[in-house]
Amino acid sequence: MRTTRETADESLATDTDHESVCCNSIRSHVDHHETVCPLRIFIAVAALMLAACSETREPTYEVAQATLAQYANTCDGCHGEGTGGAPKTGDADDWSQRVAKGMNKVRENAIVGFEGATGIMPARGGYEALTDEEVNAIVDYMVDISR
């Protein structure tokens, strides 16, 4: 008796045609002789979504509701009004000099803290419970919304 693995290996070995392996012969409604690969459809849809996002002041990616809540509960207190020299969320001029140093530096300053001529940024905004990933997501949100 053959195992499922042997059957799958045999199927792959005998089926080397790109149309059958990659695209599973999904036929286009426009041209019945052209195969449409699901990967090609995904790439086209993703490109359209990115193009639509780049023309707005909305974030360039879908921000999780948790990130928005964390921003509202932790960062908006200073970044909403520019307290202590904090760059105001939504103000491109406030963020431009910081972003010019590179996003890695902006994220690093948010995680480890910063004190300089432009103001003070406590490590993790003073909320040590935030993970690096959470801080990075919040920083990305603030920068994206400020472009």
C-alpha positions, -999 to 999 in steps of 0.1 A, spaced: 0 0 0 14 34 -10 16 63 15 1 97 10 37 110 8 46 86 -20 15 95 -40 23 132 -36 59 128 -46 49 107 -77 24 133 -87 50 161 -85 75 141 -104 52 134 -133 35 168 -134 62 193 -144 41 214 -166 41 250 -152 4 255 -160 -7 225 -140 17 228 -111 16 265 -105 -17 276 -117 -39 246 -114 -54 254 -149 -76 283 -136 -90 297 -168 -95 334 -174 -129 346 -183 -114 371 -208 -92 346 -227 -100 310 -224 -65 301 -237 -46 321 -210 -41 306 -176 -43 330 -146 -21 321 -118 -34 329 -83 0 344 -74 -3 368 -103 -38 379 -92 -25 384 -56 4 406 -69 -19 427 -91 -43 433 -62 -14 441 -38 0 466 -63 -33 483 -66 -38 485 -29 -3 500 -24 -9 526 -51 -41 536 -35 -25 540 -1 4 561 -13 -18 590 -24 -34 595 10 -24 606 45 -36 574 59 -11 548 71 6 528 43 -4 496 60 -35 485 80 -28 495 116 -41 470 141 -68 483 165 -44 474 194 -18 498 180 -43 526 178 -54 520 213 -19 519 226 -11 551 208 -42 568 223 -34 555 258 4 561 258 17 584 232 -11 609 223 -6 627 256 27 642 244 26 637 207 -9 650 204 1 685 216 39 684 212 46 684 249 83 684 259 94 690 223 76 658 211 69 659 173 31 663 169 13 635 152 1 647 119 27 675 115 50 667 87 75 695 96 79 682 132 87 647 119 108 655 88 141 663 107 138 631 127 128 609 97 158 623 78 180 605 102 164 572 92 135 552 106 158 528 124 171 558 144 136 571 151 125 537 163 157 533 184 151 567 201 116 556 210 127 523 225 158 535 244 149 571 249 164 604 237 174 637 253 186 666 232 181 701 220 147 692 204 133 677 235 130 646 257 117 611 248 115 587 277 124 551 269 92 535 255 74 567 262 76 559 299 56 527 294 81 499 300 55 472 294 54 480 257 74 455 236 99 467 209 74 455 183 46 475 198 68 507 201 79 502 164 43 498 152 32 530 171 62 550 157 54 538 122 18 548 126 28 583 138 53 588 110 29 575 84 0 597 95 24 627 96 36 625 59 
